[in-house]
Amino acid sequence: MRAFDKSERQLSQARAAPNITYAAALAHALPIDDGVADVITVAQTYHWLMRPDPTPFLEEARAVPDTRAAKFS
């Protein structure tokens, strides 16, 4: 599992786990190749990703193949 946040400080508070790799990244510029993510989850931040323009994030989310899922809450 790969987990991203734009804040290094926030990532420093994340629980270490052998199956999770944390990295700082913006939601519209994730350091992963297109088509390799099985799912994207967004919690308590979706409204911020839509400001001022939702296009960059939504284009990034489209990198998840149609046969897989994107989840926003």
N, C-alpha and C positions, 0 to 999 in steps of 0.2 A: 504494500500500500504506500502511496505517496501522498503527503499532505502539504498544503501550501498556505501561506499567509503572507501578507505584504509586510508584516511587522516582525523583525528579528526578536524584539522584546517579547511579543506574544508567543513566538515559537520557542523561546527559551523556557517558557512555563509549561510546555507540552510534556506529557508523560512519555518517557522513553519506552519503546517496545521493539523487540527484535524484528518485527515484520513491518515497521513503519519508518519511512524516511521522510524527514521534514526539510522543507526548503522555502526560502523567501521568494515570492513571486507575485506579480500582479495577476488578477483573475483573467485579464485579457491577453496575457503573455506568458502562459504556463510553459515551463521548460520540459515539455514532453512532445513526442512526435504525434502527428495526427493519426487517429485510428487505434491508438494503443490503450486508451482509457476504457474501462468497462462501465464506469459510472462517474458522474460528477455530482457531488452533493454540496449544497450551499445552505448554511443555516444562519439566520438572523442578519444577513448582509445583502440579500438579493436586491432590496430597495436601493442600496448604495451603488450597486453595480449598474443600475439603470440610469445613473446621473453622471454627467449631464447628457450622455448619449449611450443608449444600450447596445449599439451596434458592435463595438469591439468585443464585449463579453459574449454576446450571443453568437458571433462568428467563431469565437474560441470554443464555445460549448458545442457547436456543430461539428467539431472534430471528433466527437464521439459517434461511432457508426450508428446508423439508423436502427440496426438490429439490437442495439443496446439501449441504455436508459440515461436520462438526465433528470435529476430530482432537485427541485428548488423549494425551500420552505421559508 
